[in-house]
Amino acid sequence: MHNPDNTANQQELTYRLPSELKPYPGNARRHNEKQIAALMASISEFGFTNPILTNEDVMILSGHGRWQAAKRLELETVPTRIIAGLRL
């Protein structure tokens, strides 16, 4: 049974340099220029509403588009959350 309160594999929010994060080469989702521009506009207006998820090796699990937008916006740091135990 799924326990929504079970956060044993999740860590606290950590702010990292975008250059520290590693994109997952097997990521099936690709973002076109229009999507990246929309993400940039959203981040500029509202900030990050959802952190970039990584494993312990700072490989991006979820948030490749937000990461690309943050790099283009030249943000100093981005919010990340490590999901422990996921090796790619």
HULINGI-V646406 format. One record per run of one state. SS is the DSSP state (~ for helix, > for strand, _ for the rest). FROM is the first residue (numbers start at 1). TO is the last residue. Records with the same first field share a line. If there is no record, write none. Layout:
SS->FROM-TO ; FROM-TO
This chain:
_->1-9 ; 17-17 ; 21-21 ; 23-32 ; 47-51 ; 55-58 ; 63-63 ; 73-77 ; 84-88
>->10-16 ; 22-22 ; 52-54 ; 59-62 ; 78-83
~->18-20 ; 33-46 ; 64-72
